[in-house]
Amino acid sequence: MHLFIDHVQGDPFAAPSRMRVRIPQEDAAFPADTYANKVREVALRDLIARRFWDSGRSHARGGMGSGGSGRISVPRPGQEILERSSVAVNHEFVEVRFSAGLPADGRRISGGDALRLLTEFLPRIARESMLFRSHKEPRLRRHLDCAEDAQALRGSLRERGLVAFIADGSVLPRSSGVDQGPLSGALPFRSPDALRASFELPHAGTVEGMGVPTGLTLVIGGGYHGKSTLLDAVKHGVYDHIPGDGRELAVTVPDAVKIRAEDGRRAEKVDISSFIGELPGGVETSAFCSDNASGSTSQATNVIEALEGGSSLLLIDEDSSASNFMTRDLRMQRLVSKDNEPIPPFVDRVRPMMEATGCSCMMVIGGSGDFLDIADTVIMMSGYRALEATEDARRVAAQFPSGRDREAPDVFETPAERVPLAQSLDPSRGGRRERVSARSLDAISFGKEEIDLSAVEQLVDISQARALADALVCAWKAMDGDRSFRELADLVVSGIEEGGLDRLGELNGDRAMFRRQELAAALNRLRTLVVYQRSRSR
């Protein structure tokens, strides 16, 4: 067992010291098949991080001095299996990168307590988490197999014409807003027969459940019957989940993006003209700019940015949408003429958008029946039970026509690509050329600027935000005046996939993998950003 000390804290109240403990693989003895491919390796690293966190909490509880003294820890994993920088596994060694609050007396290190922490507590924590024999083998293999099954299932969706799948028996409701574990006693999910699909998985064998087809899918039902819960499961289905989570086999195409209104966000030369015409005062929307976008213009911006990034599925909840962006009923059309309304509603644009881009849409609708006219699939949630209601919806739409006029043409122009300019980004602050950090899951400090990520709903771990902060610097360095958002995100993420999270900079144990979509979202929300649009003919 080897200990590496990468950084010693300035005092007990400063950020804790950064260290690494390494055990040769001949002693750790993890079988080669437990890290034989990327999926299993990531899952194994995730499991070791969980055991290290649990053991560290048990053996080093603090109380060994002032400040954060006496704590040994890695970032606490949640319900998702993420690639993390806190653990490295290969055929040579197993390594955990952790933080240690050195015991202190006032502002001085307590040598005796520090010796005990690093020579007694740390070896015990390492033995309990970093040796194969310290894990119950069935539990370890279930963790790895669970991730491999989810990946296989997610990878099979497109060839089956699906964008999501929820296995029978899944538990979708969460315990609370602060506890993302499964709700005890919740009704297990069961697919309606009309949407039932079956898959053969490497470890779980035959799995049946509800397949969500490509196209426009509506999720309807009364309040508190499970509509948003279903969408939330689909939203988080871009990640693998731990065994026992209830959503292990609730999977979604990996590039799905949750869309919402985002009042006050910045928009930089985004072509939202397919959704919003010329605004009062002659504001041009083919290269829309705003430091304080409204609900409707921000939602249009979010849709276009998702399409620009190549998303194949948009997820929308009526409750978090701008109502005037979504639809206008007959009465409002008669009261406010089309000539005085620059927003052709989404209900008239979603079908042309899908046909032009190949992007599907899954929407929770609780109050607007106008979308029933154009839906491909309708799922009704009733008492947390999913019912297939497509034909019933079509009958109702035919029996009770909305009477509203269509307000937009059938043509939808795909958005022009935008190219970020490096000179508009400045990660420096206080004499340091690059100073970036994540204050929380919802906020990144980039030089002197703050990036608000509160509406980027598919981030699940603060370690992802920390990695995003570093990745923004990598993207800035790669900006050559020609690479688009999508090309920059592909370049940065591909580099990490090839070389690991260490590609982001110094050795650090508190980074976790993010998606291309979140990198583009963070860059788009930087308030100093300047871009230019490529011509569509390029």
N, C-alpha and C positions, 0 to 999 in steps of 0.2 A: 504494500500500500504506500503510495507516494502523495505528499501534500505539496501543492504549489500555491504560493501567496502572490497574487497579481496586484493587489492594491490594499494598503493599510489605511484605515479611516483616520481623519485628522483628530477627532476627539469622540467621546462616547455618544454625542448628540448628532454627529455627522452621519452621512450614509455609511452603512456597515462595510466592513472589509470584504473584498472579493477573493475567493480562494477556489481551488480545485483539488479534488481527491481522485486519485487514479488507481485502479486495481488491474493488474495484468489479466488478460483473458484466460490464461492457464489457471489462475486462481478463481476468477469469477465464474468460469466454466459454463457460460451460456451456450447451449447447442447452436451450431451454425445455422440450423433451419429457423431459429427464432429471429434472425436478422438477415435472412437470405434474400429478401427483396425490400424495396423502399417502404412498402406499406407495413410489413412486419417490423422492420427496423424502427420506424416512427412509433408504432404502437408499443414496442418494447421500451423504447426511451421514455414514452409517456408513462408507462407503468412503473418504471424505476423512479421517475420523478415523483409519482404519487406516493410510493413507499418511502422515499427519502423525506418528503414533506411530513408524512404521518409520524415517522420515527423521530424526526427533528423536533416536532411538536411535543412528543412524549418525553424525550430525554433532555432537552434544553429549553426550559420554560422561562428563562430570564431570572431576575432576582439575584444576579451575581454582580450587582453594582449599579451604577447610574446609567441613564440614557437607555439605549437598546442593548445593553450588555447581556451576554450569555445566550444569544439566540443564534441557532444554525438553521438555515432555511433555503429553499428554492421557491420560486413563485408557485402559488397553490393552483393546481390544475382544476378546471371545472368539469362539466359534463361531456365536453368535446375532447376527442383525441386529436391533439395538435402536434405538429412538428415543433420541438422546443430546442433552444440552444443550451438548456440546463443539463442535458445528458448527451454524451457521445458514446456510441457502441460500435466497435469493429472487431476484426479478428485478433487484434493486438491487445486491446484494453477496453475497460469500461471507465468512463470519467463522468463525474458530477461536478458542475460548477455551482457554487453556493455562496451565500452571503453569511458572514459571521459577525455578530456584534461582540467585539472583544470586551471581556469583563473589565470594569474600571472602578477606580476609587476616586471620586471627583472627576478630574479631567486627565487622570493618569491611568495607564493600563495596569491592572492588577496581575502581576506576573504569575503568581501561583494559580489563580483562577483561570487565567488564559491557558496555562499548561494543562490543567485538568480538562478544560473545554476541548482542546485540540488533541490530547493524547488519550482521553478516556471516553468523552461523549462522542466525538466525531468518529473514531473507529467503530464504536457500537452502532451508530447510525448507518455507517457505510456497510457493515456486515449484514445488517437487517434489510438492506435495500439493493445492494450491488452484487450480491452473490446469487447464483442460480438456486442453490440449495436453500436460500432463505425465503424463496417464493414457493407457494403451493403450485405445483406444476399444472394441475387442471385449471386453476384460476388464471395462471399466466397464459396458457394456450387459448383459453376462452377469450381473453382480452385481445390477443393477436388475431384469432380467427374471426372475431366480431368485426374488427376493422377490415380484414380482407374480404369478408362477405359483403360489407357495405360498399366497398370500392367496386367489387364485381357487379353488384346490383346497380350502382350508379352508372357504371360504364356500359350497361346493357340497355339503358332507357331509350336512347335515341334510335337504336335499331328496331325498337318495338313501337316507335311512334309515340313515346311517352315523355313527359317532362318531370314527373314525380311519381313516387310509389310509396304507399303506406301499408305495411304488412298487417295482416290480421293479428290481433293480440297486442298491438302497440298501445302504449299508454301515453297519450298526447298531453293532457293537462299537467301543468307544473305546480309544485307545492305553493309557491308564492312568487311575488315579484323579486324577492331577494334570494330565494332558494329555487334553483332551476332543476332540482331533482324531481322525479315523478310524484304526482299527487297520490297519496295513499288512498286506496278504495275507489279510484277513478274507474269508469267504465272502459274496458278494453275496446279498441277500435275493431270494427268489422266492416269489410267492404260490401257495398251493394252489389248484387249479382251482375248487373249490367256493366259494371266497371271492373269486374274481377280479372286479375292477371296472375300468372304463375311464373316463377323463375326457379331455375336450378342453381344453387349456390355452392361454392367449394366445400363449405363445412356444415352449413345448416340444412343442406339438401333442398327439397322442394319447399318453396315459400309462396303463399298466396296472399293477396291483398288488393288494394285499390290502385289501379293505374290511372294517373291523370293524363289524358291525351293532349297532344299538341292542339293549338287553336285557342279559342277564347273559352275559358272555364269560369263560371260564376259559382260562388259559394253563398247560398242564401239561407234564410231561417230567422227565427225570432232572436231577440236579445238574450244573451247568456245561454245559448244552446250549442256553442262550440265553433262558431264560424271563424273567429279570429284565432282560436286555439289551433284549428286545422291549418290556417295560413301560417301561423307561427312555426308549426312543425315543418312545413314545407320550406319556410324561410331558412331555418337552421339545418335543413336536410343537405346543405352543401358541405357539412362536416360529418365525420364519423363520430359516433357516440360510444361511451363506455358500456359494457355489459350491465344490465339492470337499469339503464336510463329510461327504458320504455320507448325510446325513439331510435333504437339501434338500426332498425330496418325501415326507417322513414327517410327516404333519400330523394334528392333533387338534382337536376342537372347542375354542374359545378359553376356555371356562370350566371345563375339566377340572381336578380337584383330586386330588392324591395324598394318601391317608389313611394314617396309621400310628398305632401306640401312642406315647404321649408321656408317660412316667412323670414325675411331678413338675410338670406344667404346671398353671396356675391355670384354674379354670372359674368363671364368674360367671352364676348363674341360667340355666343351659342346661337345656332340657327334654329329658332323655335317657330319659324314662320309656318310650318306645317300644322301647328297647333294654335298659334296666335297671330292675327294679322297686325297691321300697323296700329300702334297705340295712339291715344290722344296726344297731341303735341308733336306728331310726326315721328315718334320714337320707332326706329327701324327694328324689326324682329328677326331679320335674316342674319344679323350679327348682334344679337341682343346683349347689352351690357347693363349691369345694375349693381350698385353696392348694397341695395336693400330690396331684393326681389319680393314681389307679393306672393300670396299663396298659389295663385294660378300660374304666374310666370316661373316661379321656383319649381313647381311640379313639372311643367313643360320642360324646363332646363334639365331636371333630373332624368326624365324619360329620354331626352336626346343624348345626354351624356352616357346613359346606359347602352343605347343603341350604338353610339360612337365606339364604345368599348367592346362591342360584339356580343352583348347579352342575348341569349336565346329564350329567356323567360323573364317577364316583368310580373312582380307581385304587388298588388294594390289593395289597400283596405279603404273602403269608403269613409270610415271614421277619421282617417288621417289624411284625407284628400281635400283639396279646395272644391267646394260644391259647384262653383261656376265653371271650373275646368272640366268637371265630369259630365254634366248634362244641363239642358234647359227644357223645362216642360212646356206644354202648349200655352198655358196661361202666361208664362213669362215671355214666350215668343210673341204673343199678341200684345203684351204691354210694352215690351222693349223690342223695337224692330231689329231685324238682322243688321241693318245699316249702322245701328248704334252699338252693336256688340261685336268687338274684335276677336272674341274667343269662340271659334267653332268647337263645340263640346267634344270631349273624348269619345262619347258614344258614337259620334259620326266619323271619328278619325281612327278608331282602334282597328277596324277591319281593314281599311287601306294600309295602315301601318304594318299589320301582320303580313299582308300579302306582299308588300314591297320589301320587307326586311327578313321575313321568315321567323320573326320573333313571336312567341306565344305570350298569352297573358292570362293570369289567374287572379280573379278579383272577388273580394268579399263585398257583397251588396246587401244592405239591409233595408234601404228606403227607396231606391229608385228602380222601378220596373222597366224603365226604358231599355235597359241592356238585355232584357229577355228576348227582344226582337232579333238580336244578332249573335246570341250565344251558341257555341257548338255543343257545350256540355254544361249541365246544371246539376250541382250537388246541393241537396238540402240537408242542413244539420238540424236535428230535432232531438233534444235531450241527449246531446253528444253522440247521437247515432247518425251515420251518413246514409242518406237515401238518394237514389238517382232520380232526378225530377225533370229531365230534359223534355220529354214529351208533354208532361203536365204544364211546363212553362210555355211551350209553344202553343198549347191549347188556350191558355190564359191570354197570351199575347194576341192570338187571333180573335178571341172572344171580346177582349177589351182593348182595342187599338189605342195607342197613346195619342194619336191625332197630331203629334208634333211634326214639324217640317224638318227635313234634313238640311243641315246648314253648312255642309262642306262637300267639295268634290271628292270623287273616288281616287284621285291621284295623290300619292304621298311620295315626296322626294326624300331619299335617304340623306341623312345629315352630312354636310361637308366635314372632312377631317380638319382638326385644328392642331397647330404646332406651337408648343410652349417655347418661350424665349428665355434663355438662361439669365440674361441680364435683369430680368424682372424678379429673380429670386436672390435673396441674400440671407444665408444661414448664419452670418456672423453676428456676434454680440459681445460687448465688453472686452474688446481686444482679441477675442478668439475667433478664428476664421470660420469654424463650424461649431455652433452651439445649438443643438436640438434635443428635445426631450418630450416625454409624454407625461403630462400632469395627472391624467386620468384616462379612462377608456374613451372619454368624449372630447379630449383636447390635446393638441400637440403644440408645443412651442417650437417655432422655426425661426431662429434668429430673434428678431424683435417682434415677430408676428405670432398671433394665436390662430390656430386652425380649429374650427368648431366641427367635431365629428358626431355630434349628438344625433343627427338624422341619418348617419351611416349605420343602419340597424343591424347589419350582419357581423359586425365586430363583436367578439364575445369575451375577450381577454385583454387586460391592459398590456400584457407582453406583446400582443399584436400591434398595439398603438406605439409601443417603444420601437418595435422593428420598423414600422411605417415611418417613424421620424427619421431613422437612419436611411431608409430606402429613398426618402425624398432627396437626401443629399446625393445618393447614387444617381438618381434620375437627373438631378441638376447638373452633375458632372457629365452626364451622357447627352445632354441637350446640345445639338449641333445646328439648330436652326432649320432642320429638315425632318426630324423624327416627330411623329404624331404622338398623342397621348397613348394610343394603343401600342405603338411601336416601342415607346419608352417603357411602358409597363411590361411588355413582353421581354424586353432586354433585361430589365432589372430582375424580374421574377425568374426568368430562365437561368440567369446567373446564380441565383440562390438555389434553385432546384439542382443545378449542377455541382455547386461548391458548398452548399449548406449556408446556414444563417451567419456563419463566420465571415462570409463575403461582405457583410454589412459594416465591418470594422473590427474593433478590438474584441478580444475574447470576453464574452459576457453571457451570463446564465439567465438573463431575464428577457429574452426575445422569443417570439413565437411567430409561426408562418401566417401570412395573410394572403389574400387573393389579389389578382390584377385589378379587379373592380374596386377594391378599397384603396389601392395605391392611386388610381386615377381620381377617385372621389376626394382623397385628401389633397391632391395637387389642385384639383378644380376649386377647392374651398380656400385656397391661399389668396388673401385679399390683394396682394401686390402682383398677382399673375397677369402677364400680358401674352397674348397669343396672336397668331395670324391664321386665317382660314385658307386651306388648299382649295383650288377650284375642283368642282366635281368631275371635271373631264380628265383629271390627272390619272 
